[in-house]
């Protein structure tokens, strides 16, 4: 699975199931940003770190969330001022960045 595919699916999962803070989430119901990425990779949002198997997903999330320290993505997601719209915008931006890094023709992708 490509990085862009993980990020696109993670955004779809949050739009469909909802967003939460404070925990990855459960297989049914809302998830945090990382829980949605985990779910996109292997169908399980909680209690493990599927995203660790795809560090490139974490790399692009770090760029768009302006976090550069290990584990800071969860703090960004759980910040009291964070909103679902912020998280979806970050996932969308990470998706576009991943597409660019994969060499995709963005005009063709978004035609």
N, C-alpha and C positions, 0 to 999 in steps of 0.2 A: 504494500500500500504506500502511495506517495504521501509526502508531508501535506501537500495541498488537499488531498482527499480526506485526510484525517481532520484537518481544520474545517473544511467545508461541512463534513458530517457532524463535527462537534457543534458548529453553529446551528445546524438543522435540529440537532437533539435538544439544544437549549430553547430554540424557538417552539418546538413541539411540547417538551416536557416541563419547561420552566427552569429558572435559575435560582440557586441558593448560595448562601455563604456558610462558612463554618464546618463544612464536611463535604467530602466528594459527592455524596448522594447514594442512592440505591438504584437497582436496576429499573425500578418504576418510580416516576416522579422527578422532581427537580434535581439538578446537579450543578456543581460549581464548574468553572472553566476547565480545570484539570480533570475533574470527574468526567466531563463530556468528552475530553480528548481520550482519556482511558477507555471510555465506552466505545468511542469510534474505532479504537484499535482492536479491542477484544471483547466488547460486550459487557464489561464489568467496570463500573465507575469507582467502587470503593475498596479500601483495604489493600491496595496494591499499587504499583507504579508502572503501568504499561507504558506510559510516556517515556520512562527511563530507557526503554528498548528502542526509542526513536528520538535521540537527543536533538535532532534537527527540528522537531516540533517545538521543543523547549527553547531552542535558539531563536526561532522567529517570534515566539511569544515574548521572549525577553526584549527583543527589539521594539515591539509595538507597545509593550507595557512599561517601557523605559526602566526595566529592572535588570540588573546585571549580577546579582548575588544569588547563589544557590538557594532555592526555596522561597525566593521573594515573590514568585507568581501567586502563591497562595495568599500572601499578605496583600498583594494588589487586589485580588479577587474579593478578599474579606474586609477591605477598608470600609469604614462606615459610610463614606460618601459615594462608594461605588454603586452603580446601578446596572440593571440587566442590559440597558442600552449601551453602556460603556463596555461591558464584556462582549456583547455581540459585535460592536464596532471593532474591538481589538481582534476578535476572531476573524472578522471579515478582512481587516488590514493584514493580519498574519497570512491569511489565505492568498491574498494578492502577492504579498512578498514571497511566499513559497512558490507560487506560479512563476514569478520572475526568476527566482533562483533555479527553478527546474527548466528554464528556457522556453516557457510557453509563450505563444503569441497572444498577448492580452486582447488585442483587437478581435482575434478569432474566438477566444474564450467567451468574451462578453458581447459578441455580435448578436 
